[in-house]
Amino acid sequence: MSDAASPPADEAYLRIPEVERRTGLDHSTIYARIKKGTFPLPRMIGERAVAWLQSEVVAWMHAQPVAEGRPGPRSRPRGQKAA
């Protein structure tokens, strides 16, 4: 018998430090994006604890656009001038 609130056996809950580590975003950016509707909502896992479903975070990551155009300022070794 499966509880509707429980994730599937191959699913995992991610707490905020792990979501930050995997996405490269800090917690204030994550919550700002949640407010804007551009990041998955967390799930209540206790009275005062939330976590994200791993699959939803991974899906969000895969849905982000690929960076194109000029490389960033640290794309060349320090001290080397741009051509």
N, C-alpha and C positions, 0 to 999 in steps of 0.2 A: 504494500500500500504506500502511495507516494503523497507527501504533503505538498499542496499547491505552492506554499511559501518557500519550500526547500528547492535549491538549485539541483540540476541533474548531477549524477555521481561524478561525471567528468568536468564539472564546473567548479569554480573556486570564487570565494569572496576576496576582494582586495581592499585593504584598509588604505587610508589616505597616503601614508608614506610610500606604499608600493605603487599606488596610482601615480604619485608624483615621480617616482623613479622611472616607471615605464613610459610615461608621456613626456617627461622633461618639463612639465608645468609645475608651478608652485601652487599651494593650496588656494591662495586668493584668486589666482587666474582660473583654477578649476571651478570654484564656486561662482565666479563672475560669468563664466561660460554656461554653467548650469542655469543661472538666472536668465541669461539671454536665450536659453533653449538650444545651445550648440554643444552641449556635453551631456553624456548619460546621467540620469538621476541615480543617486545612491539608494540603497535599500536599508531599511531599519533592521538591524540584527540584534538589537537589545534596546532597553529603555532609552539609553543615551549614546548608542553606538550605531554608526552607519558603515556600509561597505558597498563596493561596486561589484557587479558581476564581471568576472574576467572577460567573458565573451563580448560583453557590451563595450568594454574599454578597448579591446583588440579591434572590434568592428569600427569604432570611432577612429582609431589610429589608421586603419586601412582606408578609411573614407577621406582622410585629409589629402589635399592636393600635393602633387609632387613639386618641389621647388625647381624653378626654371630661371634662366637668365644669368646675370653676372654672378660669379662666386662671391662669397662674403669677404670681408676685409682680412680675415685670418687664413685665407686659402693659400697664401704663399708664405714661405719661410720668413721669419723676422729678419729685417735688415735688407731684404731683397726688394728692389724698387720695381714698380709696375712698368711694363714695356710701353 
